[in-house]
């Protein structure tokens, strides 16, 4: 079938991959291979390659701002001052978990806690991942606490099945059309992908 | 009629101490519910797992002390090469099943007599700090022949610590060799072997309802990893030999059925792995579960283990060389045991005992990248000279 545009992507980890898969299905876009998934340093090392590839085909690269810079433009400047023609390079403020918190009704019901406990301004949080772990700590469900909260002595920031729980949430409950209203960086990512599609189609090169 | 259903006790090894056991001259290791063993080749990962299999062999019907030692080549084959003064081999384990269950301790120290027969030097069982068995006792002194057996293997004397015996018996080990699943004749005489020779028979022996429920769950998981595989079912041929049938979807509307003989190595290993984690509640030993699997599947194994454990509470001890497996951010530093060979035998440390590891993780380095360099053999670069012979 002609007219289908496949977008390649590169992300930091498996939760981010689930997020963009959900986002693409919401936007009715076709996702190609997903690269990276081995942490931020690896993504940084490979960014030039992804950008080269984005001269010929559409790409999305999604990275967390974390505490590395004060704001997303500074990270963009440092990582990718000259993005390729079909590159959509996006920064989640401050982590992709903020996008999930932005659908606060659903995250509250998924974590089995009162909606009032979920912060309504996710982009102002300094460590959204830690916010999710702390919310899970207050969950009424023991299985959620055991999966998502790290054991004392584990030396880790997240519990043993944190990622698979979040992937479950993203795949089955998260609503990008609600979350985009409360997260500017998510909203910009959606607009950027729409722009990318327009640019690519205008090139008259749809295969 | 009242239902008298015995509640399943799910116990785990809390601590293990070894003296002169194979690679280990002297180690004492705390164990979590999930354990990942990492280390260079020949550092003793399999030999470490073998201690738990040894305890199972001691207590299993048809097993026993003599059999368990002899099947490992005798006392001198088990004894650590680095052993000097002390010729005894000793294993000591602590087992717990939660706050409301007793804490058990079992110690076995053994050596060999002048005819190379294994002899018990000491056997001790402690329950909640109270010693309930200590050998040699006065009967052993009267009849030294008794020291050729442990009390674990004797149903008439092990009643006070039957719970402990049952935990040892419930240890499961899996290291599926796909060729043996396909051609079980190769492993004839090795029933309940860990290499998959009787894997299909084990599936067939499971009550139908349980079997179908497990196969259904496995099918759901497998269809993610092997999307073209639609359905799995068990079937017996005219000789009564069990086979697995998998329905592969392709352009024909009804797809095609294949037996285990045509399954790929990866499909068989994943199937075996998923089956064994669902079957049983005893401590499970897995040898390099990453073999033949796609790295993206391997990444999800720690999460699968964690979610299974939350339900079943069973202990899972895994040996691995896989950075993909260790990349999981939910793996606790106290769950990773690093085996380091030294001239005095292999040393075992938890990842949490290295100061630099938390710092590396804090800076965004993955656990795999922090720990794998520590398992690299020395002088590895000399391997590059191999071609210049």
Interface residues (C-beta under 8 A of the other chain):
Chain A: X13 X14 X37 X38 X39 X40 X41 X143 X146 X147 X150 X151 X153 X154 X155 X156 X157 X158 X159 X160 X161 X162 X163 X164
Chain B: X34 X299 X300 X302 X303 X304 X305 X306 X307 X309 X310 X327 X328 X329 X330 X331 X332 X333 X334 X335 X351 X352 X357 X358 X361 X364 X365 X366
